[in-house]
Amino acid sequence: MPAKAGFSLVELLIATSIVLVIGGIAGALLMQSFTLWEHGLSRTRRWVPADAALTLLARDFASSVGAMGWTGTPTRCQFWTLEPRGTAAANLTAVDYEMLPDGIVRRASRPGTTSLGEQRLAPVAATRLRYGAAGEPPDVWREEWSSPTNAPARLLLQPPDGGDGHLLLRRTP
């Protein structure tokens, strides 16, 4: 009897089963990696506007002018700041930040103008503001600030769940 060349039906079925199992595992891993990538992308899209809003508030607070009337409540703060203007001198600007349940609103106007430029910033969860005076211990916070000649040295943006929040420091006298 002559020798037969090739694979038997059983060998082909086993090889096909192994290829299908390996292909299924590879497909599942690929789908899981795409799901993780989409989750990271959606999270980044949520955090980028919030980060931009907090960066703008941090810049304004760090450059705030202390001797020009600073008022603050848990949901709103109003003060004067030195707003950068490219390479030329900074502009003195009155700013008003209001923490709304669905985001942060920034209103700004320059001296001599009556219009307020309103800018709705990020969709950030409701944030509470707390104020810290210079020379006070770091764990002492005030709910409100109202001083025509002084500004807080520290500003805490606290999330509604009472977490750590964001601590901002002022660099101008």
Secondary structure, DSSP 8 states (H G I E B T S, - for coil): -----S--HHHHHHHHHHHHHHHHHHHHHHHHHHHHHHHHHHHHHHHHHHHHHHHHHHHHHHTEEGGG-EEE-SSEEEEEEEE--TTS--EEEEEEEEEETTEEEEEEE-TT----EEEE-------EEEEE-TTS-TT--BS-EEESS---SEEEEE-TT----EEEE----
